[in-house]
Amino acid sequence: MRPGAVIYNNPKAIRGDSGGPVFEGGKIVAVQSLISDPFGYNLGLATVSQVGPHRRAIARAIEALQGAYPSLD
């Protein structure tokens, strides 16, 4: 279980962004979980799951994918 956080997105997160990376200073710091859009109005707020302890594993996975698929660089 990781601590969650609420962030303000600009540009706003949209439906379908769930699971996408949240970057800060070029590093992945969280994974987008939920947007706040009461009555269909997007507030620009999103709930995210912080991934600090998993950064090394994420970096290794990215390197492995780049090695397997050089055209993605």
Secondary structure, 3 states (H helix, E strand, C coil): CCCEEEEECCCCCCCCCCCCEEEECCEEEEEEEEECCHHHCCCCEEEEEECHHHHHHHHHHHHHHHHHCHHHC
